[in-house]
Amino acid sequence: MEFEPTPMESATGELFGKLWSRYDDALFQASVELFERRWLANGELAGYFRGKRCLDAGCGGGRYSIAMARMGAESVVGVDLGEEGLRDARLRQQSLGLAQVEFRRASVLSMPFRDREFDFVCCSGVLHHTPGIEEGLREVWRILKPGGEVYLLLYGSGGLFWPSVLLLRPLAKLIGREAMDKAIGVTELPANRRRTMLDDYHVPILETYGEDRVEFLLRTAGFAEWRYWTVARLDHETDATSMIHELEARLALWEAAATTCGNIGHAAVAADGAGILRGVLQTAREMQAQHAAGRITAIELQESVVGHGNHRLIARRA
């Protein structure tokens, strides 16, 4: 039966499909290599993928599908909602001559695969954009072989960053994706940064999770053990200074939107968004000053400004 996405799934697939195709060859290659660097940096085995049947659940432009194939996977299937992103993924796969990789259109909440079909599943930055993370985790557990593992990336909670994103999303919706995209172009950010910002502000569903919630969801889905990755995180997750730089880049975006929006009302909304970010930045800098003065610890600074960042973990089906 042909896959029929829901309206929310269509909107999500359309957004990401347009963003992945903007990666030039050099940036795409860098993102492929990043997966292997993070894998090894976190103590995973170099030869882990050899002979394995793998699934990239929510594959986007196919970068992690290609990474797993290059690391020795016997076969890789990438599934995603967006046909445009899948077309781009197929073009890259064909240009690289990776015959063991294929791409299909499907939802991670209801995947067209048999029980216990895969040795490994990569589900990076996907389930927090769905209406049913519980359903998605159960699907991943279902299609994994006993002893199989899944790599998950889920948005964390705490700190100043994600609350500011959630606060600004309604304003970004008012302004519109096209106007925000134009403003990002003015800031001259690379395609990967453009993708993350449009993702954060315009994807239909965005949820964040504390560690206790993540572990409850894993247990409920049937996973009994997991291990967190703590090395090679995104730059803005590193410390308060790096997070301040990220917030400054976001402020530049909203300031650009305030000057480039053709609609006067939307320009005013963008200016309000910039004002919110200035307040967040002021708070982050004040917390940094409190730490420098010895009034709060480094851990307290990290928790208050950065929070958890992203959860990256490997969960194993018994």
N, C-alpha and C positions, 0 to 999 in steps of 0.2 A: 504494500500500500504506500502511495506517495505521501511524503511528510507534509503535513499542513500546519504551519506555525500559527500560534495565537497572535492577536494584534500586538501584545507586549513583546512576544518573541520576534515578530517581524521588525518592530522598531529597534530592538536591541541588535539584531543581526544587521540591519541596515546601517546603524551607527558605526559598529565596529568594522563592517566590511569596507566602508569608505576610508577608515583611518589606517587599516593595515596596508592598503595599497600605496600609501604615501611613503613607505619605507623604501629608500633607494637600496641598491645591492649591498653597499658597504654597511649601512645601518642594519639591514636584515641579517647579514653575515655576523655582525657583532652580537646581535641578539641571539643567534643560534649558538655562538661560542659561549655566551654568558651562562647558558644552562649547564654546560659541561663544567665550566669554572666553578659555579656554585655547587654542583654535585660533588666535585672532588674536594673543594674547600671545606665542606661539611662532613668529610670523612667517609663518604660513600665509596664503594668499590669501583675501581676504574673499569673492570670488565663485566660489570653487573648486567648490562643489556644484551650481551652476546647470547644469541639463540632465543631471545624472549619475544613473545607476541605482546605488543603494546598498544594502548589506546590513548589518544590525546583528546580528552573530553572538553570541548570548547577550545578548538585548536587555533581560532583566529586565522592569521596568515600562514600558519603551518611551521613556525620557527622551531617549536619544541618537538614536533613530529620529525622534522628533518634532523634535529639534534640527536634524538634517540636512534634514528636510523644510522647516523654517522658514528654513533657510539657502539654499534654492533647489533642492534635489534634485528631479529629475523624478519619481522613484519610490523608495520605501524599503520593504524587506522586513525585518521583525524576526523572528528565530527564537529560541526558548528551550525549555527542558525543562519548565518549570512552567506548567501550565494556569491556575492561579490568578493568577500574575503576568501571563500573556497576557490573561486576562479584564480585569484592571485596566488593562493597556496599551490594549486595544481601547476601553474606556470613555473613557479620556482622549483617545484619538485621535478618537473620535466627537464628544466634547464640543468639541473644537477645530476640527472640520470639515476635517480633513486627509485628503482622499480619496486622495492619492497614497501613503498609508502602509497597509501590511497586516501582519498578524502570523500566524505559523505555528508549530506545535509541531514541533521537530526538534532533533537533536543537532549540535553544531558539528563533531563528528568524522566525520559522514557526512551531508552536506547535500543536500537534494533539488533541486539546481540543475545546469544544464548547465555544461560547461567554458566559461570565458571569458565569463561572463554579466554580471559587475558591474564598474563603473568604480571603486568604492570599497567597502571593507569596514571596519567598526568592530568591533573585538573587544577590549573593554575589561574587564579583570579577570575573564576567563573561562577561558583555557586552563590556568592554574595550578590549576584545580579539576577537571581532567579526568585520566583515566588515560593519555592519549596526546597530549601536547603536540606531538610530532612529526607524528602523524597529523592533528591539527587545523591545524597550519601548512601541511601539504601540501594540505589541503582548501581553505584560504584561497587559496593560490597557484593551485590548479586553477580556481577559479571567478572569479578576477580576469582581466580583459582584459589583454593586453600593454600595459604602461605604467600599469596600474591600481595603486592604492596601498591599504595597510591601515594603520589606526591600531591599535597594540597597547599594552595595559597589562599588564605582568607584574610580580609581586612580586619585589623585589630581595633581596639578601642582605647579610650583614655587620651590624655594629652590635649593639645590645642588644635591639631591638624584636622582630624575627622569631624569634630564638632563644627569647625568653621566651614568645612565642605558642606555638611548637611544644612547649615544655616544659609549658605549662599545658593544652594540648588534651586530653591523657588525663584530667586531673582534671576538666575541664569535662564530658567524656563521662560520667564517673562521676556527677557531680551531676545532669546532665540538662538539656536545653535549656529546659524549662518553668521549672525553678527558677532558671536563669541569667537567663531573660527577666524573671522576677519581680524579681530583684535589680536588673537594669538599670532597671526601672520605679521602684524606690526612689531610684535616683540621679538620676532626672528628666532623663535625657539625651534630646535630640531623636531623631526616628525615624531620621535618617541615621546618627547615631552608634550607635544601637541596632542597626541593620542591620550595620554594619561589625564590631561586637563579636561578635554572634551568628554572623556569617559566619566570622570568624577562629577562633572556638572550636568551632564545630559543623559546618561544612561537611565532608562526608566526606573530600575530598582537598584538601590545601593544600600547594603546593610553592613554593620560592623559588629564584631563579637569580642567579648572578653574571653580569657583563657578558660575559665570555668565553663562557659557556654560551649566553646569549641569541644572540650573534652566530654561534656554531656551529650552533645550531638554525635560524636564518634561512638561512644558506648551504646547509645540508643540504636545506631545503625548496625551494630554488631561487631565493631572493631574492639579488640581487647588490648592492643598495645600500639604505641606510637612514639616517635622521637622527633624533637624539634630541631630545625636548622637555626643556627645562631650566627653564622659567618656569611660574609658577602651579601649583606642586606642592601636595600636601596640607600642612596646617599643620604636622603633626608631623614632616614631612620637612625643614623649613626649617633648623633648627639644634638644638643640644643642649637649649636652654631649652624649645623647643616640644615636643621629644620627652619631656622630663621632665614637662611638663604632661599629655601623653597617657598616660604611665605612671602618673601620679597618678590620672587618671580610671579607668584599668584597676584600680588598687589599690582605689579606692572601690567598684567593682563587686564585687570578690572579698570585700571586707570586708562589703558588704551581703549577699552570698550566705551568709556565715558566720553572719549573724544572722537571715536569713529562711528558710533551709532547714528544712523540717519534720523531715527525717530527721537524727538526731544525727550519724550517721556522715558524711553528706554535708556537714553543717555543719563538721565537723572537716577534711574534705578542702578545703573552701573556705577555711578558716583557713590551711591549709598553702599554698594557692595565694597567699593574701595575703602570707604570709611570703616566698615566692619573689619576689614583686614588690617587697617592701620591700628585699630584697637587691639586686635589679636597680636600683632607684631609688638606693640608697646608692652603688652603683658609678658610676652616671651622674653623681651630684652630686660624687663624689670626682674623676672625670675632669674635670669642669667646674672644680673647684678647682685641679687640676694645671695646667690651661690658664691660669687667672687668675694663677697663680704663675710662669708663663713656662716651665714644665717640659715642656709639649707644645705643638705648634703647633695652629692653628685647624683645619687639615686633619686632623691626628691626632685631635683631639676629635670632629670630624664623623664620621670613619670609625669610631671606636670606639663612639660613642653612637648615631648615626643609621644608619650604613652607607649603602647605596645608596638605600633607600626603595623607590620603585616605578620600574620601567623604563617610560617612555612614549616611543614612537617611531613614525615613519612609515616603512614598508618598501615598496619599489617592485618590481613584477614587470617584468623587462626585456621 
